[in-house]
């Protein structure tokens, strides 16, 4: 497993002028990751995890924050707090398939700061990252009633196909075209 890829850190200015850091997740981000989920609405958590989720087990949180940078990536958007720490505003995660040619993604933005460009900034970072590593296709699933995410994905260039059997849209983005 590779060490923390500090070279992937970057600052991003949102349309409202707020500066956020987009960077790979680290194990010590765990408390802020719990806080991100606590500040996300029940419907946003359902859209992200495809189930009603009120709490995340310690085992699951370890999987989210202790990642193998060779096989997966999770970029967080964070800002400094008045106390000198940081808070996590959103996260996009990608996991490569065994061949390393396709990756699946998931994204969540804290409910109280949506519609400020953060989702587009995180998704753009994930798309660039995967493309630079030779991933040919980025894929995901969206619950059928998550129309805002479906519109977001289409704006990012994803193609959507309804999967009636599962009640989801399968979305794909060709990264090598």
N, C-alpha and C positions, 0 to 999 in steps of 0.2 A: 504494500500500500504506500502510495506517495505521501509526502508530508504536505502540510497546508500550502496551497498554491497562492501565495500572497500577490503574485504578479497579476492575478485576475481581479484584484480590488480596483474599483473605479468610483469616482464621484459623479453624480448625476443631478442636474437641476430640473426640478419639475416645473410645469407651466406656472404654478403659483409662486415660484421663486425659492421654494424649499430645496435645500441641498441634502441629498441622501447618499449614503455609501451603498453600493451594490458589491457584495463580496460573497465568497464561499462560506457556507455555514461551518461553525466550529463546535466541538463538544461543549465548550463553556457558554454557548448560546442557549442552552437548554431552558434556563428560567425565563428568558425573554420569549422563547418559543411557546411555552405554556401561556404566557401573557398574551401573545398574539392570538392564540386560539380562544382564550377567555374573552378577548375584545372583538371576537368575530360572532356574528349573529348565529342563532341555531340554523337558519336556512343556509347561510354561507358555509357552515361546517357540514351540513348535509350535502350540499352541492360538491364540496371538496372530497368528503369521505364516502359518499353514496349511502350514508346511513345517519340516523340521529346520533350525534356524538356530543356528550357533555364533558367527558374527561378522557384523557389519553393515558394509557398505562405507562409505567416507567419503562417497560420493555419496548413499547412502541416508540416512546420519545427517544430512547437510546438509538433506535434504528434511524430516526429522523435526524439526529444531531451528530452521531458518530458514523460518518459515511466513508466508504472506500472511494477516494477521488479518482481511481482508475476506472471504475465501473459506473459511477453515478456522480451527480453534482446537484447541489442545492445552493442556489444563490438567494441571499436574504437582502432586503432593503432595510437599512437601519439608520437611525438618527441618534445624535447624542442627547442625553437628558440633562436637565439642570444640575443633577447631582454628580455628573461626570461619567455616568454609565451610558448605556445605549438601550434603545427599544427597537424591536423588530416590527416593521410595518407590513411586510409581505414576504412571501417566499415562493420561488419556482423551483421545482425539482425535476431532474431528468434521470432516467435509468436506462442504460444501454442494454440491448439484447445480447445474447451470448456471442453472436458474430461481430458485434461492434458496429453494425451498419444501420441499425434502427434504434430509436430511443423513445420511451414513453415519458410524458410529462404530466405534471399536476401543478396548479398554482392556487394560491389564496392571498387575498389582500385584506387587511384589517377592515372591518365593515365601516368604521367611522371615517375612513380616509379614501374611500373609493371615488372614482371620477376625477382624479387629479393627475393621471398619467403614469401612475406607479406600475400598474399592470403591464402597460405597453413597454415601459423601461425594463422591467424584469423579463418579460417574454422576449424582447429584443436581445437581451444579454444571453438568455438561454439558446436562442436560435443561432446567434453568432458563435457561441461556444461550441455547440454541436456541429455546425458547419465546418468550423476550423479543425475539428477532430475527425472529419471524414464521415460523419453520420449522414446517411443519405435521406433519411425520412424521420420526421418527428410525428408522434402519434399521441392521441389522447381520447378520452371519452367524456361526454357531457350528458348529464341527465336531461331527458326530453323537456322538462319544464324549466330548465335553466336558460331562458332565452337571452339574458344579458351576456352570459358566457359564450353562447353560440354566436351572437353578433360580434363580440370581441374577437373570437377565433377567426371568423370570416374576415374581419378587418386586418388581422395579422397574416392573412393569405391562406389559411387552412381551408381545405375542402371537407364538407360534411356529408355523411351518408347516414340515414336513419337506420338503426338496428332495431327493428320492431320487436324481435324476440327478447331483447334485454331492456327495451325502453330507454335507449340511449342513442346519442349521435356518436358515431366513430368519426374522428377528425384526423386528417393527415396533412402534412406540409412537406413537399419535396424540397430538400435543402441543396441538391446538387444540380438544379436546372439552370 
